[in-house]
Amino acid sequence: MKSPICMRREEGSSTGRKTSMSADDERLAELERTLDGLFRKRDSLREQADKFKGQRDVLNEEVRSLREQATSERGLRDELNQKVAEIKARIDGLREKLDDKRGELNQLDGRREERRSGLPPRWRVEQDLQQVEWEMATTPTMEIRDKEEELMERASSLRTLLEEHKRLEAQEDVRLDSLAGSRAIGLGIRKERDEIQAIRDVSQGHHERMLALYRKVDEEGGRADEFHARFVERLEESRKVNAEIDVVLPEVRKLRKKLQVVGQRLSARRDQGLRAMREELLAEAKRKLEAGEKLSLDEMKLIYGED
């Protein structure tokens, strides 16, 4: 039999081990609660980061689509502006032609007025010529002999004036043709200007839509930047939490391993004690069987097995 002193020493040693294990268990529980909170906080931050990332990506896709639309509107506007430039070039060419026509017309008018200023009216020239020709045709030869040469010179002079009137009238036809050409060119210029105005109206519509789309790009791009900033912020916070986890987790693992070893030892001791108790009970059951004493069901199971 063990002495009371030895028993007290064993009890003291056992009590010390229980106290040590209890402190480790409490520390492990505290660390596991901390670790669980950190894991939940990290998961929440990652979930928020994924949410902000998704919202950012949706907005970035919308911004890309808006930019494509704005680029399309700008392209259509530039095409129309190019057409306007081409029409302006045609108008410049028409203006040069119109200036040439007007110059020709002014020259014709100047020469015509200059030549007409010294001419008597055509009706008078024709009337005078008819009078001279009538006089030459109806005057007896004996009477006209003295002034025949004068009448012939007069008739020749009048015919020259009449031819000059005819030439001026022919030039009037040229003038009218030139004037008609000038008017046609003017109408062409007006038509081109009307087309420019119509194109400019359409081009302005494309331009305004382009500006509106770019304003929308700036707005949505700003929102995407905000979500990206929140995404980065949550990632940074998640990294900080990971750093805290990296501090706590090794200690948790160390304590778990330590307590696992202690538990294994205790389990082995319990198993050893149970085996010793079973052997003791089995020996007692066999003794009773040999003595012819009545066995309990548990004692029979020990001897003959569960079956």
Secondary structure as GFF3:
##gff-version 3
##sequence-region A 1 307
A	DSSP	alpha_helix	4	116	.	.	.	ID=ss1
A	DSSP	alpha_helix	122	138	.	.	.	ID=ss2
A	DSSP	alpha_helix	141	144	.	.	.	ID=ss3
A	DSSP	alpha_helix	148	291	.	.	.	ID=ss4
A	DSSP	alpha_helix	297	304	.	.	.	ID=ss5
###
